[in-house]
Amino acid sequence: MTSAATGADAVTDEDFDEILSQTRKFVRNVVMKRERDIVDDNRIPDEIAEQAKAMGLFGYAIPAEWGGLGLNLAQDVELAMEFGYTSLALRSLFGTNNGIAGQVLVGYGTEEQKTRWLERIASGEVVASFALTESGAGSNPASLRTTAVRSGDQWIINGEKRFITNAPVASLFVVFARTRPADADGAGIAVFLVPAETPGITVGTKDRKMGQEGTVTAEVRFEDVTVGQDALVGDGEDIGYRAAMTSLARGRVHIAALAVGAAQRALDESVAYAATAAQGGTPLGDFQLVQAMLADMQTGVMTGRAMVRDAARRWVSGEDRRLAPSVAKLYCTEMAGTVADLAVQVHGGTGYMRDVSVERIYRDVRLLRLYEGTSEIQRLIIGGGLVKNARRNTVSPS
């Protein structure tokens, strides 16, 4: 796939329709046929990864001027709903390049940093990893304990990160570190571009997870890792916290779309099963309580899809880049969990078997309520934001 866009402009509707069509065919005709292999081998087959590179999927959200397809978030979520329809490990291959890691560079990097990294990120030559989460700082980056200390014209980084996606295969770590305690001038959090081969970096063994087989996460330790001033993103010490919050908020809309795709797959599998399987000689789909479960699933999926599209539109227009992403992520990831649970219920004992798609989906979607900010954090953002907006808009009586 190639983009006809120039500069920061999004691709045309006609071009995007073709991109979306090719992506859907890739997911349904290629990746879905290998889902069992992905689970059994706990990895994405090399030929699928290479095809994703050739299609431009490692850089679909990177601006065209840097070699990407230049899709905006409204277009991104349409692709994400397709990615969610199959093993979530597919999206994990290139998710950090397009999302939380790549967008830090797109939004805050210097021209020199963009020139050095973005084209290689967009092509898949470089896998970028977003190194933010720590043992005591997950959904709240303000609690970061990793430090970066200035030494002349260099920075020395020390700390440990955990659950870092693509860490074992990363070429570049986008590392968030504290340069000073938070004060009136800012959060004191900077972000650095650290090549994976830099001395002092140790990547742990791959994490063993409940689901999402084929995704790769691990701990990363930084011990006296020394980088130059040119590694400081945006050449400013206080950019890190803002970059993290912006990237995470954008990522929340993407994760919400992913959840809708997974829920749609669980629904489709359930409808197909109910229409063909029988209990006591009666098709499952003829039982009214089964129909009720399918109705609840359909309602959740349709609501989530509308919510995702609205949140993405608000992001692109600049109307709302804080509350709407959290609302979409909260609703859609919780909805996907409910739909996956109902899908197993519709399948009965069959749905508990490892060779059945809804069993995998049930395990895969559980993580969606945790990363990019837990459901509890989203509730705090939404509730606190509503109160702040009300106070801001209240006119004091004269």
Backbone hydrogen bonds, N-H to C=O, Kabsch-Sander energy under -0.5 kcal/mol:
donor,donor_aa,acceptor,acceptor_aa,energy
9,D,6,T,-1.6
16,F,12,T,-2.7
17,D,13,D,-2.4
18,E,14,E,-1.4
19,I,15,D,-2.1
20,L,16,F,-3.1
21,S,17,D,-2.2
22,Q,18,E,-2.5
23,T,19,I,-2.2
24,R,20,L,-2.5
25,K,21,S,-2.2
26,F,22,Q,-2.3
27,V,23,T,-2.6
28,R,24,R,-2.6
29,N,25,K,-2.8
30,V,26,F,-1.4
31,V,26,F,-2.2
32,M,27,V,-2.4
34,R,31,V,-1.8
35,E,32,M,-1.1
38,I,34,R,-2.3
39,V,35,E,-2.0
40,D,36,R,-2.6
41,D,37,D,-3.0
42,N,38,I,-1.2
43,R,38,I,-0.8
48,I,45,P,-0.7
49,A,45,P,-2.0
50,E,46,D,-2.6
51,Q,47,E,-1.8
52,A,48,I,-2.3
53,K,49,A,-1.9
54,A,50,E,-2.3
55,M,51,Q,-1.7
56,G,53,K,-1.5
57,L,52,A,-2.3
59,G,56,G,-1.4
60,Y,57,L,-0.6
62,I,59,G,-1.3
64,A,7,G,-0.7
65,E,7,G,-0.7
66,W,63,P,-1.9
67,G,64,A,-2.1
68,G,63,P,-1.8
69,L,59,G,-1.7
70,G,59,G,-0.6
70,G,62,I,-2.0
71,L,60,Y,-2.8
75,Q,72,N,-0.5
76,D,72,N,-2.7
77,V,73,L,-2.3
78,E,74,A,-0.5
79,L,75,Q,-1.6
80,A,76,D,-2.6
81,M,77,V,-1.9
82,E,78,E,-0.9
82,E,79,L,-0.7
83,F,79,L,-2.5
84,G,80,A,-2.4
85,Y,82,E,-1.1
86,T,83,F,-1.4
90,L,87,S,-1.8
91,R,87,S,-0.5
92,S,88,L,-1.4
93,L,89,A,-1.2
93,L,90,L,-1.0
94,F,90,L,-0.7
94,F,91,R,-0.7
95,G,91,R,-1.5
96,T,92,S,-0.6
98,N,94,F,-1.9
99,G,95,G,-2.3
101,A,96,T,-1.1
102,G,96,T,-2.3
103,Q,99,G,-3.2
104,V,101,A,-0.7
105,L,101,A,-1.1
106,V,102,G,-2.3
107,G,103,Q,-2.6
108,Y,104,V,-2.2
109,G,105,L,-1.8
114,K,110,T,-2.6
115,T,111,E,-2.6
116,R,112,E,-2.0
117,W,113,Q,-2.0
118,L,114,K,-1.9
119,E,114,K,-0.6
121,I,117,W,-2.1
122,A,118,L,-2.8
123,S,119,E,-1.7
124,G,120,R,-0.8
124,G,121,I,-0.5
125,E,120,R,-0.9
126,V,120,R,-2.3
128,A,126,V,-0.6
129,S,172,L,-2.9
131,A,129,S,-0.9
131,A,174,V,-2.2
132,L,130,F,-1.2
134,E,137,A,-2.4
137,A,134,E,-0.7
143,S,140,N,-1.9
144,L,141,P,-1.8
147,T,158,N,-2.8
148,A,178,R,-2.4
149,V,156,I,-2.5
151,S,154,Q,-3.1
154,Q,151,S,-1.4
155,W,227,V,-2.9
156,I,149,V,-2.5
157,I,155,W,-0.5
157,I,225,V,-3.0
158,N,147,T,-2.3
159,G,222,F,-2.3
161,K,220,V,-3.1
162,R,133,T,-2.1
164,I,218,A,-2.1
165,T,163,F,-0.7
166,N,216,V,-4.0
167,A,164,I,-1.6
169,V,166,N,-1.1
170,A,166,N,-0.9
170,A,167,A,-0.9
171,S,127,V,-2.7
172,L,127,V,-1.8
173,F,194,V,-2.8
174,V,129,S,-3.4
174,V,172,L,-0.5
175,V,173,F,-0.9
175,V,192,F,-2.6
176,F,131,A,-2.1
177,A,190,A,-2.4
178,R,146,T,-3.6
179,T,188,G,-2.7
180,R,188,G,-1.1
183,D,186,G,-2.6
186,G,183,D,-1.4
190,A,177,A,-2.9
190,A,188,G,-0.5
192,F,175,V,-3.0
193,L,231,A,-2.4
194,V,173,F,-3.0
194,V,192,F,-0.7
196,A,171,S,-2.5
198,T,195,P,-1.9
201,I,198,T,-1.3
202,T,221,R,-2.4
204,G,219,E,-3.0
207,D,217,T,-3.0
209,K,207,D,-0.7
215,T,212,Q,-2.0
217,T,215,T,-0.5
218,A,164,I,-1.0
220,V,161,K,-2.2
221,R,202,T,-3.1
222,F,159,G,-3.3
223,E,200,G,-2.2
223,E,221,R,-0.5
224,D,222,F,-0.6
225,V,157,I,-2.3
226,T,224,D,-0.6
227,V,155,W,-2.4
227,V,225,V,-0.5
229,Q,153,D,-1.1
231,A,228,G,-1.8
232,L,229,Q,-1.5
233,V,191,V,-2.8
233,V,231,A,-0.6
235,D,232,L,-2.0
236,G,233,V,-1.2
239,I,236,G,-1.1
240,G,189,I,-1.0
241,Y,189,I,-1.1
242,R,238,D,-0.6
243,A,239,I,-2.8
244,A,240,G,-2.7
245,M,241,Y,-2.5
246,T,242,R,-2.5
247,S,243,A,-2.5
248,L,244,A,-2.6
249,A,245,M,-2.2
250,R,246,T,-2.2
251,G,247,S,-2.5
252,R,248,L,-1.7
253,V,249,A,-1.0
253,V,250,R,-0.6
254,H,250,R,-1.4
255,I,251,G,-2.7
256,A,252,R,-2.1
257,A,253,V,-1.9
258,L,254,H,-2.3
259,A,255,I,-2.3
260,V,256,A,-1.8
261,G,257,A,-2.2
262,A,258,L,-2.2
263,A,259,A,-2.5
264,Q,260,V,-2.5
265,R,261,G,-1.9
266,A,262,A,-2.2
267,L,263,A,-2.5
268,D,264,Q,-2.7
269,E,265,R,-2.6
270,S,266,A,-1.8
271,V,267,L,-2.8
272,A,268,D,-2.3
273,Y,269,E,-1.9
274,A,270,S,-2.9
275,A,271,V,-1.9
276,T,272,A,-0.8
276,T,273,Y,-0.8
277,A,273,Y,-3.1
279,Q,282,T,-3.0
282,T,279,Q,-1.6
284,L,277,A,-2.5
285,G,274,A,-2.7
286,D,283,P,-2.1
287,F,284,L,-1.9
291,Q,287,F,-2.1
292,A,288,Q,-2.2
293,M,289,L,-1.7
294,L,290,V,-2.3
295,A,291,Q,-2.4
296,D,292,A,-2.2
297,M,293,M,-2.2
298,Q,294,L,-2.7
299,T,295,A,-2.4
300,G,296,D,-2.1
301,V,297,M,-2.4
302,M,298,Q,-2.6
303,T,299,T,-2.2
304,G,300,G,-2.5
305,R,301,V,-2.5
306,A,302,M,-1.9
307,M,303,T,-2.3
308,V,304,G,-2.7
309,R,305,R,-2.2
310,D,306,A,-2.0
311,A,307,M,-2.7
312,A,308,V,-2.6
313,R,309,R,-2.1
314,R,310,D,-2.3
315,W,311,A,-1.9
316,V,312,A,-2.5
317,S,313,R,-2.2
318,G,314,R,-0.9
318,G,315,W,-0.6
319,E,314,R,-1.1
320,D,314,R,-1.3
326,S,322,R,-1.1
327,V,323,L,-2.7
328,A,324,A,-2.7
329,K,325,P,-2.4
330,L,326,S,-2.7
331,Y,327,V,-2.5
332,C,328,A,-2.5
333,T,329,K,-2.1
334,E,330,L,-1.6
335,M,331,Y,-2.8
336,A,332,C,-2.3
337,G,333,T,-1.6
338,T,334,E,-2.0
339,V,335,M,-3.0
340,A,336,A,-2.6
341,D,337,G,-1.9
342,L,338,T,-2.4
343,A,339,V,-2.4
344,V,340,A,-1.9
345,Q,341,D,-1.9
346,V,342,L,-2.7
347,H,343,A,-1.8
348,G,344,V,-1.0
348,G,345,Q,-0.5
350,T,347,H,-1.1
351,G,348,G,-1.2
352,Y,349,G,-1.5
353,M,350,T,-1.6
356,V,353,M,-1.7
359,E,356,V,-1.1
360,R,356,V,-1.2
361,I,357,S,-2.4
362,Y,358,V,-2.2
363,R,359,E,-1.5
364,D,360,R,-2.9
365,V,361,I,-2.6
366,R,363,R,-0.6
367,L,363,R,-0.5
367,L,364,D,-1.0
368,L,365,V,-0.8
369,R,366,R,-1.0
370,L,367,L,-2.4
371,Y,367,L,-1.9
373,G,370,L,-0.6
375,S,369,R,-1.4
378,Q,374,T,-2.2
379,R,375,S,-2.0
380,L,376,E,-1.8
381,I,377,I,-2.5
382,I,378,Q,-2.8
383,G,379,R,-2.9
384,G,380,L,-2.5
385,G,381,I,-2.1
386,L,382,I,-2.3
387,V,383,G,-1.9
388,K,384,G,-2.4
389,N,385,G,-2.5
390,A,386,L,-2.2
391,R,387,V,-2.4
392,R,388,K,-2.5
393,N,389,N,-2.0
394,T,390,A,-0.8
396,S,394,T,-0.7
